[in-house]
Amino acid sequence: MAPKHRLYAPDIADEILERLSDGESLASICDREGMPSRGAVNHWVLTDHDGFANRYACAREAGLMTLADDILVISDDGRNDTYQDADGNDRVNQDVVQRSRLRVDSRKWLLSKLLPKQYGDKLNLEHSGEVAMNQMPDDQLDARLRALMAQAGGGDKS
C-alpha cells in the first residue's frame, strides 16, 4: 500500500471538500485508497494551500447542515422498525429503534457542540436580586492591593 501522506493536490482537495460537504467524516475520507492522511489534510488547512482553509471551513459547515438533515431522514425512516413474529404479529424491532436513536443523538450532540448558536441549549442567564458593592475608601483599597501584591511576590511593597 502506498504511503498515505502526500503533497497538496487540487483535484484531491476538491474531492475531500465535496465529501465533507456531504457529511462524510474526514477520517472515513482519508481511510479510502488514494486519499492523503488526516495529518496531510490538516496541514493543508493550517498552511492554507490555495485558500484551502476557508473552503475547508465552509465544507465542514455544509457537512454539519447535512447531518442536521440526516436527523429528519433517520427519524422518519420506519421501514425496518417492525417485523412479523412467528405468529404473524407485528413487533417493534428494538435493535433498529435503538440504533436509530443513537444515530440521531450522536448527530444532535455534535451539532450542539460545533454549532451551539443554532443547535445548543438556550442558557437563561438572568440575574435577580441586588449586587452589593463594597464601599471601601481608595486609601484602604490601595493598601489592600499593595498587601496582595507583596504576598504574590510582585509590586511595590511601600
C-alpha positions in Angstrom: 0.0 0.0 0.0 1.3 3.4 -0.9 2.1 6.0 1.8 -0.8 8.0 3.0 0.9 11.4 3.3 1.0 13.4 0.1 1.6 16.9 -1.1 -1.4 19.2 -1.9 -3.3 18.2 -5.0 -6.2 20.4 -6.1 -8.3 17.6 -7.5 -7.9 15.5 -4.4 -8.6 18.6 -2.3 -11.8 19.2 -4.2 -13.0 15.6 -3.7 -12.3 15.9 0.0 -14.3 19.1 0.3 -17.2 17.6 -1.6 -17.3 14.6 0.6 -17.1 16.8 3.7 -20.0 18.8 2.4 -21.9 15.6 2.0 -21.5 14.9 5.8 -18.7 12.3 5.5 -16.1 12.4 8.2 -12.5 13.3 7.4 -11.5 10.0 9.0 -13.6 7.9 6.6 -12.5 10.0 3.6 -8.8 9.6 4.5 -9.2 5.9 5.0 -10.1 5.5 1.4 -7.5 4.2 -1.1 -5.6 7.0 -2.8 -6.5 9.7 -0.2 -4.0 11.6 1.9 -3.7 11.2 5.6 -5.7 13.3 8.0 -2.4 14.9 9.0 -1.8 15.9 5.4 -5.3 17.5 5.1 -4.9 19.3 8.4 -1.5 20.6 7.2 -3.2 21.9 4.1 -5.7 23.7 6.3 -3.0 25.2 8.6 -0.9 26.4 5.7 -3.9 27.5 3.7 -2.8 26.0 0.4 -4.6 27.8 -2.4 -7.2 29.1 0.0 -8.0 25.6 1.3 -8.6 26.7 4.9 -11.7 28.8 4.1 -13.1 26.3 1.6 -12.5 23.5 4.3 -14.4 25.5 6.9 -17.3 26.1 4.5 -17.3 22.4 3.6 -17.3 21.4 7.3 -20.2 23.7 8.0 -22.1 22.4 5.0 -21.4 18.9 6.3 -22.9 19.8 9.6 -26.1 21.0 7.9 -26.2 17.7 6.1 -26.0 15.9 9.5 -28.9 18.1 10.6 -30.9 17.0 7.6 -30.0 13.4 8.3 -31.7 13.6 11.7 -35.0 14.0 10.0 -34.3 11.2 7.5 -33.3 8.8 10.2 -36.3 9.8 12.4 -38.8 9.4 9.6 -37.4 6.1 8.3 -39.5 3.4 9.8 -39.0 0.7 7.2 -37.1 -1.6 9.5 -38.7 -0.6 12.8 -41.1 -3.5 12.7 -41.1 -7.2 11.8 -43.6 -10.0 11.9 -43.1 -12.7 14.6 -43.8 -16.4 14.0 -47.5 -15.9 14.7 -47.7 -13.1 12.1 -48.0 -10.3 14.6 -46.2 -7.0 14.0 -43.4 -6.4 16.5 -41.1 -3.4 17.0 -37.5 -4.2 16.3 -35.9 -2.6 19.3 -32.4 -3.0 17.9 -33.2 -0.9 14.9 -35.0 1.7 17.1 -32.1 1.9 19.5 -29.6 2.2 16.6 -31.7 5.0 15.1 -31.9 6.8 18.4 -28.1 6.5 18.8 -27.5 7.9 15.3 -29.9 10.8 16.0 -28.5 11.5 19.4 -24.9 11.5 18.1 -25.7 14.0 15.4 -27.6 16.2 17.9 -24.7 16.2 20.3 -22.2 17.0 17.6 -24.4 19.8 16.3 -24.9 21.3 19.8 -21.1 21.4 20.3 -20.0 22.6 16.9 -22.9 25.0 16.2 -24.1 26.0 19.6 -25.8 29.1 18.5 -28.1 27.2 16.2 -28.4 23.8 17.9 -27.2 24.3 21.5 -29.3 24.5 24.6 -30.5 28.0 25.3 -29.0 29.3 28.5 -31.2 31.6 30.6 -28.7 33.9 32.3 -30.9 36.2 34.3 -29.8 37.9 37.5 -32.3 38.7 40.2 -31.5 40.4 43.4 -29.1 43.1 44.3 -25.4 43.4 43.8 -23.7 44.8 46.9 -20.7 46.8 46.0 -18.1 47.1 48.7 -17.8 50.7 49.6 -14.2 50.9 50.7 -12.2 54.2 50.6 -9.5 54.5 48.0 -6.7 54.6 50.5 -7.9 51.3 52.1 -8.2 49.7 48.6 -4.6 50.9 47.8 -3.3 49.4 51.0 -5.1 46.1 50.3 -3.8 46.0 46.8 -0.2 46.6 48.0 -0.6 43.8 50.6 -1.9 41.4 48.0 0.9 42.3 45.5 3.5 41.8 48.2 2.0 38.5 49.1 2.1 37.4 45.5 5.7 38.4 45.2 5.4 41.5 43.0 4.5 45.1 43.0 5.5 48.0 45.3 5.8 46.9 49.0 5.8 50.5 50.3 
